Amino acid sequence: MDFFTILAVALGLSFDTFAVSLSYGVILSSIRFRQAIRVATVLAVFQGGLTVAGYFLGSVISSILKATDHWIALALLSFLGIKMIVEGLKKTNENETKDFGNTIVLLTIALGTSIDAFAVGISFALLNVVIWKSGILIGVVTFLASMTAIRIGKSAGERLGNKVEIIGGLILIAIGLKIFLEHYLAS
């Protein structure tokens, strides 16, 4: 597989993390550069790392994963999205900090948005792709997309006020539904 094909795959995989990062920027409109790097790095490591992990685990669990990956992503992202919507509806103090910046929440989001990368890694194993270069490229593209989206979201978040958690929650649910429908309709 050539560089541009892998780059196209990396761009496709980064759409979910772009949307999540946009939510981060919107909800945490006071996010600092160092925090944004942390979020983007975690998302990039999961995206690139799960591609590599999928490659190495390959066909061993592909039939099990293929049957449940969309359900896992839907459940994780919907749970977080509903939680954010509920908290956004209850939010009264504009300066109140929610746990969207919590490490466990970040890791859960990173896992939920990277399940497709794991499946791509499995397909890469079947195509004999050079996985280390591909994993690094996917991680770099994800990092850049995430940093860009956080900046865009940060600008929008300052204008949206206290309803940003509801918007972020809806975005997470939409991502979960998108992943679910893509897999369900492809069956």
C-alpha positions as CSV (number, residue, x, y, z in Angstrom):
1,M,0.0,0.0,0.0
2,D,1.4,3.4,-1.0
3,F,1.9,6.5,1.2
4,F,-1.1,8.4,-0.2
5,T,-3.5,5.4,0.4
6,I,-2.3,5.1,4.0
7,L,-2.6,8.9,4.3
8,A,-6.2,8.7,3.1
9,V,-6.9,5.9,5.6
10,A,-5.4,8.1,8.3
11,L,-7.5,11.1,7.4
12,G,-10.6,8.8,7.4
13,L,-9.8,7.5,10.8
14,S,-9.1,11.0,12.2
15,F,-12.7,12.2,11.5
16,D,-14.1,10.7,14.8
17,T,-11.2,12.1,16.8
18,F,-11.6,15.5,15.1
19,A,-15.3,15.6,16.2
20,V,-14.3,14.6,19.8
21,S,-11.5,17.1,19.9
22,L,-14.0,19.8,18.7
23,S,-16.1,18.8,21.7
24,Y,-13.1,19.2,24.0
25,G,-12.4,22.6,22.7
26,V,-16.1,23.7,23.0
27,I,-16.6,22.3,26.5
28,L,-13.3,23.2,27.9
29,S,-13.1,26.6,26.3
30,S,-10.4,27.6,28.8
31,I,-8.2,24.7,27.7
32,R,-4.5,25.5,27.8
33,F,-2.0,24.5,25.1
34,R,-0.4,21.8,27.3
35,Q,-3.9,20.3,28.0
36,A,-4.7,20.3,24.3
37,I,-1.4,18.5,23.6
38,R,-2.3,15.9,26.2
39,V,-5.7,15.2,24.7
40,A,-4.3,15.1,21.1
41,T,-1.5,12.8,22.2
42,V,-3.7,10.4,23.9
43,L,-6.1,10.2,20.9
44,A,-3.1,9.9,18.5
45,V,-1.5,7.1,20.6
46,F,-4.7,5.2,20.8
47,Q,-5.4,5.6,17.1
48,G,-1.9,4.6,15.9
49,G,-1.4,2.1,18.7
50,L,-4.7,0.2,18.1
51,T,-3.9,0.1,14.4
52,V,-0.6,-1.6,15.3
53,A,-2.3,-3.9,17.9
54,G,-4.9,-4.9,15.3
55,Y,-2.2,-5.8,12.9
56,F,-0.5,-8.1,15.4
57,L,-3.6,-9.7,16.7
58,G,-4.9,-10.0,13.2
59,S,-7.0,-12.9,12.4
60,V,-6.9,-14.4,15.9
61,I,-9.9,-12.4,17.1
62,S,-11.2,-10.8,13.9
63,S,-14.5,-12.7,13.9
64,I,-15.2,-11.9,17.5
65,L,-14.3,-8.2,17.1
66,K,-16.2,-7.8,13.8
67,A,-19.4,-8.9,15.6
68,T,-19.1,-6.5,18.5
69,D,-16.9,-3.5,17.7
70,H,-19.7,-1.3,16.7
71,W,-21.7,-2.2,19.8
72,I,-18.8,-1.4,22.1
73,A,-18.2,2.0,20.4
74,L,-21.9,2.8,20.5
75,A,-22.2,1.9,24.2
76,L,-19.0,3.8,25.3
77,L,-19.7,7.0,23.4
78,S,-23.5,7.1,24.1
79,F,-22.9,6.6,27.8
80,L,-20.5,9.5,27.9
81,G,-22.7,11.6,25.6
82,I,-25.8,11.1,27.7
83,K,-23.8,11.9,30.9
84,M,-22.6,15.1,29.3
85,I,-26.1,16.1,28.2
86,V,-27.5,15.4,31.7
87,E,-24.7,17.5,33.3
88,G,-25.2,20.2,30.8
89,L,-28.9,20.4,31.6
90,K,-28.1,20.6,35.3
91,K,-25.3,23.1,35.0
92,T,-25.9,26.3,36.7
93,N,-22.5,27.7,37.5
94,E,-20.7,28.8,34.3
95,N,-17.3,28.4,36.0
96,E,-18.0,24.9,37.2
97,T,-15.5,22.4,35.9
98,K,-16.9,19.0,34.7
99,D,-15.0,15.8,34.4
100,F,-14.7,16.0,30.6
101,G,-11.1,16.6,31.3
102,N,-10.8,13.6,33.6
103,T,-8.2,11.0,32.5
104,I,-10.6,8.1,32.7
105,V,-13.1,9.9,30.4
106,L,-10.4,10.8,28.0
107,L,-9.2,7.2,27.8
108,T,-12.7,5.9,27.3
109,I,-13.3,8.4,24.5
110,A,-9.9,7.5,22.9
111,L,-10.8,3.8,23.1
112,G,-14.3,4.3,21.7
113,T,-13.0,6.4,18.7
114,S,-10.1,4.0,18.0
115,I,-12.0,0.7,17.6
116,D,-12.1,1.3,13.8
117,A,-8.3,1.8,13.8
118,F,-8.0,-1.7,15.4
119,A,-10.1,-3.1,12.6
120,V,-8.0,-1.3,10.0
121,G,-4.9,-2.8,11.6
122,I,-6.4,-6.3,11.1
123,S,-7.0,-5.5,7.5
124,F,-3.5,-4.2,7.2
125,A,-2.2,-7.6,8.4
126,L,-4.0,-9.2,5.5
127,L,-2.5,-6.8,3.0
128,N,1.1,-7.0,4.4
129,V,1.4,-3.3,5.0
130,V,4.5,-1.9,6.7
131,I,2.7,-1.4,10.0
132,W,5.2,0.8,12.0
133,K,5.2,3.5,9.3
134,S,1.4,3.3,9.0
135,G,0.8,3.5,12.7
136,I,3.1,6.5,13.1
137,L,1.4,8.3,10.1
138,I,-2.0,7.5,11.5
139,G,-0.9,8.9,14.9
140,V,0.6,12.1,13.4
141,V,-2.5,12.8,11.3
142,T,-4.8,12.2,14.3
143,F,-2.7,14.5,16.5
144,L,-2.8,17.3,13.9
145,A,-6.5,16.9,13.4
146,S,-7.1,16.9,17.1
147,M,-5.1,20.0,17.8
148,T,-6.8,21.8,14.9
149,A,-10.3,20.8,16.2
150,I,-9.6,21.8,19.8
151,R,-8.6,25.3,18.6
152,I,-11.7,25.6,16.5
153,G,-13.9,24.3,19.3
154,K,-12.2,26.6,21.8
155,S,-13.2,29.6,19.7
156,A,-16.7,28.4,19.3
157,G,-17.0,27.4,23.0
158,E,-16.4,31.0,24.2
159,R,-19.5,32.1,22.1
160,L,-21.8,29.2,23.0
161,G,-22.0,29.7,26.8
162,N,-23.3,27.0,29.2
163,K,-25.0,24.8,26.6
164,V,-21.7,23.4,25.3
165,E,-21.9,20.2,27.2
166,I,-25.2,19.3,25.6
167,I,-23.7,20.0,22.2
168,G,-20.6,17.9,23.0
169,G,-22.8,15.1,24.3
170,L,-24.8,15.1,21.1
171,I,-21.6,14.9,19.1
172,L,-20.4,11.9,21.0
173,I,-23.7,10.1,20.6
174,A,-23.7,10.9,16.9
175,I,-20.2,9.5,16.5
176,G,-21.3,6.3,18.3
177,L,-24.3,6.0,16.1
178,K,-22.2,6.6,13.0
179,I,-19.8,3.9,13.9
180,F,-22.7,1.5,14.7
181,L,-24.6,2.3,11.5
182,E,-21.6,1.9,9.3
183,H,-20.9,-1.5,10.6
184,Y,-24.5,-2.6,10.8
185,L,-25.4,-1.5,7.3
186,A,-22.2,-3.0,5.9
187,S,-23.3,-6.4,7.2
